Amino acid sequence: MSLKNGGYEVSLVVADGLGEEEKNGISIHDVGKSSGRLNRMYATTRRVFEKSLLIDADIYHIHDPELIPVGRKLLRRQKKVIFDAHEDLPKQILAKSYMNVVVRHLLSHVFYLYEQIVLSKFTGVIAATPFIRDKFLKINSNTVDINNFPILGELTDGVLPQHSANSAICYVGGISKNRGILEIIDAVGLAQNNVRLLLAGVFSEPDVELQAQGMPSWKKVDALGYLDRNGIKDVLQRSLAGLVTLHPTINYIEALPVKMFEYMSAGVPVIASDFPLWRRVVIESECGLCVDPLDSQSISRAIDFLCENPEQARMMGSNGQLAIKNKYNWQIEERKLLDYYKALCR
């Protein structure tokens, strides 16, 4: 939408099987849903390439590592191609516990070499975090970070959340074991204060969902399922604190979690994993508390502190909103994106 509003003609190629449409002035081209991982990697990728040629764009912005070969083909046709790096994929492969350890390390090394060779030839790279930017700057000098920060005013009316005696805390986003859901539910039960957990999102692991529902403190959970942006806004307005206590896996430690900045945007104090990068944001902004994500007691103590110190909690929420206004917002990132595209067009 930022590119469209910046004067560009924008087309989006998807593979969701929902058909073609025009939405908010953007042409959406559907190449059909894939029937499995191999089908997605080969047949769907081929269809994406064919559709991309038909569109005949000047710039192609690729978000999926599986589409890097498509980018190479477009480069050969004198097109400008950007790779959007959402994560450090070689490190992410190392974190996939369902793979054999030897296979993991082999695939990680192979993809590391592949990135070095192929992405150095791309027109540019856009990285989702400063850490990923620094990695890709060694591969491609035309690399910039565009962070997925909140749009000012999207999740708040500028008023800090109001809390009753029986306040709630919230978790918003994808729900899984590695994202700390079991420790969160346990912490709610351990808290000395009477709090409920507003759980907005969908479990990605059915066995973990069953395990969570069998915990004694599940009775203090309001499972809200998937919510749209207005639903999330309502949850945040009812919350004393927002939890982002992801486990210390390779792909989380050096990432910047969107939900943390959404909590800050809404004026909700953050209870975050005590990772160096996250701690720096929380301490500099004075917007919350950092905890050991693997220790339910550590999380519950943070919950109790905020319950028992409402003025400090309110100040943390206000500080978070100020940090979003001054630094961590999409309007700033949008300007970086438009400047990057303008340079490509020159």
N, C-alpha and C positions, 0 to 999 in steps of 0.2 A: 504493500500500500504506500510506503514511503517513496518507492521508485515511481509508482503511478502518479502520486501527488507531486513528484518532482519533475514531471513532464515526459516521462518515458512511456513508451508503449510496451506493456508487460503481458507476457503469456506464461502460463504455468502448466507444465506437463506432469500429470499424476498417473498413478496406476491403482486406483481404488474401485474401479468398476461402477462408479456412480454416474457416468456419462459426461458429456461436454456441456458447458454452460458459460455464461458471462456473469461475473459477480463483481460489483463495485468497479466496473470498467476494466476488469482483468479477464482475459480469455483463458478458460481452463480447458485443457485438452486431456482427455482420459484415454490411455492406451489399453485399459482393461486390467482387471485384477489377476494377479498371479496365483497359481494353484499350489505352490510349494516353494521351498527355498531355492532349489535348482532351477525351477522354471523362472523364478524372479531374477536369478543371476544371469540367465542366458536369454530366454525368449522375451521376457519383459524388457530387459536391457536393450535388446535389438529393436523392439517396438518403440522404445523411448528415443533411440537414435533416429529411426525413420521419421518419427513425428517431429523431432527437432529440426531435421533437414527441411521438412515441409514448411515449418514456421519461418525459416530463413532469417533468424535474428542476427544482430550484429554482435551481441554479447550473450554468452551462455553462463549461467550461474548454477553450478552443480553442488548438491548437498549430500550426496550419498557416495561412499567409497566404491560401491559396486558400479557406479557410473563413470569412474575415472577413465576406463577404456573408451567410453563414448566421448569424453572430453578430448582424448588423444585424436580420435577420428575427426572431430570438429576443428581441432587445431590444424590438421593437415589440409583442411578446406579454408584456411586463412581466417578462421573465426577467432574472436577473443573469448577465452575460457577462464572462468574463476572457479577455484575449488573452495568450498565453504567447509572448513575443518571444525566440526563440533567437539571432537575429542582427540586425545592422543591414542590413535587406534592400536599401534603396536603394544602400548602399555595396557590398553583395554583388553586385548587378546590374552595377555598374561593373567588377567583377573577372572577369566572364564573357567570356573572350577569344574564344569562338566567335561572339560577336555583333559586328555592325558597330559601330564606335565611336560613330557618331551615334545609332544605335538604342539602344545601351546608355545613353547620357546622357539620351536622351528618356524611356526607360522608368524610369530611376532617378528622374528629376524628377517624373514622373507618379505613381509610387508614393509618393514623399515627400509630395506634396500629398494623396494619398489617405489616407495614415496620419494626417496632421494633421487632416483633416476627420472621418474615421470613428472612429478610435480615441479621440478626445477624448470621444466619446459612450459608450464602453464603460464598464461598471461599474468596471473596473480593468485594470491591465496587470502581469503578472509577467515580469521580465526575467532572462535567464540570466547576466548579468554586471553589475557596478556601472557600467561604461561605458554599456551599453544602458539601464540604469535611469535614468541621468542624462539620456540623450536623451529618454526617454519621459516623464520628470517634467515636461518642458516642454509635453507634449501632454496628459497625463492625470495629475492630482495624486495619484491613488490607485495609484501605481506602487511596486513593491518588487522587489528582486533576490532570487531564490532560486537559489543556485549549485549546480551538480550535483557536489558534493563526495562523496568516498567514504564508505561506511558503515564505521564503526569496526570493525575486526576481520575485515572481509570478505575482504581479500586478504593477511592475515598472521595468524600465530599469536602475534605479539608478539616473534618471534625474528628477528634480522637475517639476511639471506642469507649463506650460507657459500660462499667462493670457493676453487676449486682453482687450481693453477698455470696451467692453461689455461682461463681464465674466459671467460664469454660476456657480450655486451651484448645488449640487446633493443630491439625496436620493437614496440609493440602498438597495433593500431587499423587504420583504413582506410588502404590503400596507394595512393599516387598520386604523380605527378611533383611537384605543388605541395606535397606533404607531405614532400618531400625524400628520397625513396627512393633516387634515383640517387647523390646525394652521400653518403648513408649507406653504401651498398654500396662506393663508391669509397674512403671513409674507412677501412673495415674492411681493405681491401687495403693502404692506405698506413700503417696502424698498425705501429709497430716491434715491438709485443708480439703474441704468438700468441693472438688472440681470434676467436671465432666470433660471428656475428649470429643471434640467435633472432628470426625474423620471424613474428609472429603477426597474421594478418589476410588480407584478400583484395584483390587488385589490382582497381581500378575501371577501368583503362585497359589493354586487351589489348596494345596496341603498346608501352606502357611496361613491361609484364611481360616481353615478348620482349626488349626492350632490356636490362632488368636481368639476365635470364638469360644474355645474351650477354657480360656484363662479365667480365673475368678474375677479379675477386674474388668472383663468384657462388659459386665453389667453397667459400668460407668462410661461406656462408649456409645455415642450416637453415630452409627454408620450411615452416612448420607449418600454414598455412591458418587457417581460422576455428576459434577455441577458445572453449569455455564458460568460466564464471568459475573453475572449478576448474583448468582448463587454463592460464588466465592466471596464476593464483596459483602454479602450479608453475613457469612460465617466470620469473616475477619472483623466486622463491626461488633460481633458478640464475643470476641476472644480477648482474654487477658494476655495471652502469649501465643506465639507461633513456633512450632517445633520443626527443626531441620537437623535431626541427629542421625545423619547417614553414617554407615560404618566406614572405617578407614581402609577402603579398598583403593587400588591404584587409580581407578578412573574417577573417584570422588575427591580425593585429597587435593588435587590441583585444579578442580573445577570450581566454577562460581554458580551455586545453585540459584535458579530463578526464584524459587519460593522464598528464599531469605529476603530478597529485595522486594518481593511482593508484600511480605509481612511489614517490612520497613515502610513501604509506600502507604500502607493502610494505617500506620501509626501503632502497629502491634509490636511489643518487645519480642526479641528473637532469643530462643534457646537453641544454640547451634553447637555442632561438633567442634571440639577443640583442635582443629587443624590450623597450621600456621597461617595460611592464606585467609581462612575464614576469621580467625582470631583477629587478624590485622583489621579487617573491615569492621568487626563488632567493636573492638577497642577504640579505633580511631573515631568511629561514629557514636560511641557510647550508647548503643542501641539495644543491648541485651547481655546475655550471659553465655559463656562457653562451658561445655561439660564433656565428660567422657561418654561417648555414645554407646559404649558397651556396658556401662554401669547404670543400672536402673536407679540406684540410690542417688547417684550424682544428678540425674535428670529430675528426680522427685524433689531433691533439695532446691534446685533452681525454681521449680514450680512453686514450692512453698515460699521461697524468698519473695517472689513477685506477688503472691497472694497476700503476704503479710506486710509488704511495703508498697502499697498502691501509689503513693506519690512518686517513688523512684521508678515504678513501672510506667507511670504516665510520662515521666520525664524521658525515659528510654524510648518510648513510642514517639514522642515529639522530636527527639534527636534523630531517630530513624527517618522520619518524614523530611527533616531538614537536609539530611545527607542525600536523600533521593532527589530533592529539589535542586541541590547544588552540584551533585556529582553523578549519581547512579540513575540516570533517567534516559529514556529512549530518544528524547529530543536531541540530546548531545550526540548519541550514537548515530542517529539519523543523519546529522550533518556530516559525520565522518563517512558514512555510506555514500551520500550524494557527492561529496568531494572526491571519493575514490572513483566512482563511476565517471565523473566529469573528466578526471585525469585520463581514464581509459579512452574516453571519446576523443580527447585531444591527440 
